[in-house]
Amino acid sequence: MSPKELMISRYEAFVKKDWEYLSKTAINQNEEELSQASNIEWLKLDVLDAHDNIVEFKAYYREYGEIAVLHEKSSFIKVDDAWKYQDGELFSSKIERNESCPCGSGKKFKKCCG
């Protein structure tokens, strides 16, 4: 599994709230820490770039009725011949008014959930 494939599978695990898988595929994350994100509804994932052990992505989510975006450049490290999430650099990003709404409606964000 490549770092990009692992990142996508970890996103899917966040959607399913599979804290055990997320803990097993990371260096410094435990199930208790990860489960604190249980109130988040993940909506959409966009992989922006992937090369070597770095994957940049935007993950759109809803929390307490508000839609937001997590923009991260994740680093992965190989441990015992398997890739694991090491850490990430967060960017300050927001959903632009004229981009498609991450809720999947097909409308622009400003005319939907924005």
Phi, psi and omega in degrees: 000131179278165175304320179296315179296320178296317180299318179296318180293327177291322175300313180299324177292324175297318179301317183276354183061042179270078185296327180297313179298317181298320178293319181292334184258018179228157179281310189234041178233132177249164185301318181298315179298315182293323184293350176293346178267018186291343180273001182268134174256113181278134188249321190197147177234132173237116174274120184269325182198146176211122175206144182051241182253018183242133176229123176257134183210164168238128177242123183264140184212163175241130178220125182053040176083352181257139176263135181217179181229139172254116181248118186220147168250107185267143175251138179238151181227145180271125179232122181050046176068018177227140178285143175223149175292128180260302179192179181214151174257118181272144176244148176277106181229156175223162178280125180286145184303323186266004177276160179300140181293132181293349180288347177093009183289337185089354178271164173290149183306317183297333182262003183237261185272352183280000000 
